[in-house]
Amino acid sequence: MLKAGKALQVFYPNHIRVTCLAHGLHHIAEKICAQFPAVNDLIASGKKLFLKAPACVQFYKDCLPQAHRHLNLS
């Protein structure tokens, strides 16, 4: 977290905490999702299909062993 904060300090010299910046980016993402509901529904449907297919989940875990820890894949 400290490393990310130091890297972002270059672009945002007045930011106080990285969590505030992350919260702000989350709000921006929510606004974008509200403007494009069809895309948001498409992504949500893709997530549902992916999580309900055990073979796809296992393939993903095999191909990207470090990445699956960041998602809610059991």
C-alpha positions in Angstrom: 0.0 0.0 0.0 2.9 2.4 0.8 4.5 1.6 -2.5 1.3 2.4 -4.4 0.9 5.6 -2.4 4.4 6.8 -3.3 3.8 6.0 -7.0 0.5 7.9 -7.1 2.1 10.8 -5.3 3.7 11.8 -8.6 0.4 12.1 -10.3 -1.7 13.3 -7.4 0.6 15.4 -5.1 -2.3 16.7 -3.0 -3.9 13.3 -2.2 -4.0 12.4 1.5 -4.5 8.6 1.4 -4.6 6.0 -1.2 -7.9 4.7 0.1 -9.5 8.0 -0.6 -8.3 7.8 -4.1 -9.6 4.3 -4.5 -12.9 5.4 -3.1 -13.1 8.2 -5.7 -12.2 5.8 -8.5 -15.0 3.5 -7.3 -17.5 6.3 -7.5 -16.3 7.1 -11.1 -16.8 3.5 -12.0 -20.3 3.5 -10.6 -21.2 6.6 -12.7 -19.9 4.9 -15.8 -21.9 1.8 -15.1 -25.0 3.9 -14.6 -24.5 5.5 -18.0 -24.0 2.2 -19.8 -26.5 -0.3 -18.2 -26.4 -2.7 -21.2 -22.6 -3.2 -20.8 -23.0 -3.5 -17.1 -25.6 -6.2 -17.5 -23.4 -8.0 -20.1 -20.5 -8.1 -17.7 -22.7 -9.2 -14.8 -24.1 -12.1 -16.9 -20.6 -13.1 -17.9 -19.5 -13.2 -14.3 -22.5 -15.4 -13.4 -21.8 -17.8 -16.2 -18.1 -18.0 -15.4 -18.7 -18.7 -11.7 -21.3 -21.4 -12.4 -18.9 -23.3 -14.7 -16.4 -25.3 -12.6 -14.4 -26.3 -15.6 -13.9 -22.7 -16.6 -12.9 -21.8 -13.0 -10.4 -24.6 -12.8 -8.9 -23.6 -16.2 -8.6 -20.0 -15.0 -6.9 -21.2 -11.8 -4.5 -23.4 -13.8 -3.5 -20.6 -16.2 -3.3 -17.8 -13.7 -2.5 -19.2 -10.3 -1.8 -15.9 -8.6 -4.7 -14.0 -10.1 -7.5 -16.1 -8.7 -6.7 -15.1 -5.2 -8.1 -11.6 -5.9 -11.4 -12.9 -7.1 -14.2 -14.7 -5.2 -13.4 -18.1 -6.8 -13.5 -20.9 -4.3 
